[in-house]
Amino acid sequence: MSDNSNKCSLIRDVAIFDYDQKLITESKEKNNGKIIMSGILQRSDVVNQNGRVYPKNILEREIRNYQKLIVENRAMGELDHPASSVVELKNVSHVIRDAKIDEEGTVHGQVEILNTPSGQVLQSLIESGIKLGISSRGVGTTKKSGDYDLVQSDFQLICWDFVSEPSTPGAFMLSESKQIDKCELNKIFTKSDKIDRIVNELLDSIDN
C-alpha cells in the first residue's frame, strides 16, 4: 500500500444478504408494489471474507456520516461490482433508506429496490429467491496486522452494492483496485459532505 497521503485505494467487501422470501410479498403489498428489504449490511471487528477487519469506531463514524446521504436521498448503490469509486446513475438499482450500527458493531439497513433497468433485474432475482451478496464500497488504506488487513482511519464509505453470492467459501476475494487521488474523491463527496464530516469529527472529539 502506498504511503502517499494523497493516494488511497478502492476497497470492496462482500457479505451474504439474507432475506425472507415471504417478507418480499408482504413488502410489495404494503408499499404499493415496492420491495423494501431489511438486513445486515456489514460487521465490524471481525475478519471478513476478504481478510479485512473494519474497526467498530471507524464504521460508527462512517455510518454517522452516511446519514446525510440517506436524508438527501442520495444513498444509492449499483448492481454488480463496479470498478469505479463513483456511483454511476445509469447502473443504480437501489437506495438505502436506513443504516444503523448496534452495540455489537453490526450494521443493519433498509434497502428499497428502484424501478430502474438495473433495479428491475435485481427485483427479478430477489423474487426468484436468488442468493445475493451485499458489497460495501469505500476508499482508504489498509495495514497488515497478523493474518488480516486492518482498515485505517482514512476510510470513507461510498455505498453498498448488490452482487452475486458464490457457493464457494472465500470466492469473494478481491484485490485492491486502482489508486484514487483527491480529484476523484471530489467527484464522490460534495463540499457540503466534507463540511458535515468535519463537524461530526469535531463533535466526536468533544464527546471524547
N, C-alpha and C positions, 0 to 999 in steps of 0.2 A: 504494500500500500504506500502511496506517495506521501512524503512529509510536507508537500507543498500546501500551505494553508488555504490557497485559493482553489484547490482541487478537491473534489470528493467524488464518490462513485455512486452509481445507481444500485440500490440494494433491494432485492426482491425475495420474499419468503412466502411459503405456502403452507396452509393448514387445511384439513378437511372441513368443509362447511356442512354440518349436519342439519337436516330439516325434516319435519314430519310431513309426509305426503298429504295426510288428512287436513292439516292446517292450511295447505295451499288452496284447497277448495273453499274452506271457510273464509280465507282472506279475500278471495275473489267475490264471494257473496256479501261480505261486509264492506268492501272498498270499491264498489261499482266496477268490478272486473279487474281491479289492480291486484297484483301479487306483492304483498309486503311480508317479508320474512324476518324472523329474529334468529340470531345465532351467535356463536363465538367467532370474533374476527381475528384475535391474536392473544398470545400469552407471553407474559414477561418472566424473567428469571428461570427459564427452562431452556435446555438445548433443543432447538427445533430441527426439522428435517434437513435444513441447510447447514447444520453445525454452528448456528449462531445463537447468542443469548442477548436479549434486549433487557437491560436493567429496568426495574419497575419505575424508578424515578424518571427515566427518560421517556418511557411510554406514557406515564401520567402527564408529563409536560406536553407531549405531542397530542394527546387526546384533548387536553385543555385548549391548545392552540387550534385544533381541528374544529372546535365548536363554532368558530367564526365562519368556516366554510359551510357547515350544516345550516346555521341561521340564515346565511345569504344564498342558500340553495345552490351551492357550488361544489358540494361534496360528491362529485361524480366519479365513476370508475368505468373501466373497459372490460370487454370480453377477450380472453386470451392474454398472453404475455407480450406487452408492447416493449420495444427496445428503447423507447424514449422516456425521458423524465416528465414530459409534458402530456397531459391528458388530451387526446385528440377527440374533438367533439363528434366527428363522423363515426367514431367507434364506441361512443358511450352507450352502455347497456343498462346502467342502474345508478341510483343515487342513495347515499347513506342518509337516513333520516334521524338516526340517533346513534351515539357511540359513548359508552361509559366504561370505566375501569373499576373493578371491585377491589376489596382489600387484599385478595389473593393475587392481584395483578393480572386478572383475566379481562380482556376487552370484549364486552358484549355490544352487539349492534343491531340496528333495524334497517333493513335494506328494501327499497322499493324498485321493482323492475319497471323500466321505462318502455314506452311504446315506440322505440326506435328500431331500425333494422337489426342492430346487434341485440337490443333488448328482446325483440321478438324471437330471435334464435335462442337466447337464454331462457325465455319463458317456455319455449317448446321443450328444451332439455329438462327443465325443472318439472314440467307436467308429465314428462315421460319417466320421471324418477331417476334420472342420471345423477350419479355421484359427482359432486363438484368440489373444487378447492377454492379457497379464498386467499388471495395473494396480496400482501402488503407491498407497497412500492414507496420508496423513500430515497433520499440522498444523504450521504455521510461517509464515515470511515469506520473500519473495524480494527481491532487489535487482538493479536493471538494471545489466548490465555489458557494454557494447558492444551486440552484436546478440542477446544472450541474457539470461535471468534467472538469477541465481545464488542457489541455495537457501542460506539463512542458518543460523547455528549453533543457532537456537531450534527447528529442525525436529525433530519427533518422529514416528517411523514407527508407524502403526497396524496395517496389514495389507497383503496383496496380494489383489486380486480378479481373477476371470476375466471377460473382456469379449469382445465380437465383434471380429474383425480385419478392418478395411475394406480394400478393394482400392485405394483412392485414397491415394497418399502424402500424409502430413500431415493425414489426416482425423481424427486423434485430438486435434486442437487443442481444448483445454478451457479455458474461462475459470475464474478463481479462484472458488471457491464462497463461501458466506456466511462472515462472520467468526465466530469462535468465542471465547468467553470462558473464564475459568478454571473456572467452574462446570461447563461442558460437558466440559472436559478431565478433571474429577474423575470423570465417568461412564466415561471411557475407561481411565484408569490408576488402579489402586488405590494405597493408601498404601504397600503393600509394593513396588509397581512403582517408585514415586517414590524410595523409600529405596535400592532396587537401582540406580537411575540415578545417584543421588548418590554411592554407593560406587564405581561404575565411573568416574565423573568424577574422584574423589579418586585412584583407582589410576592413572588416566591422567596426572594432574598429577605424581604421584610418579615414574612411569616417565620422564616428560619432563624 
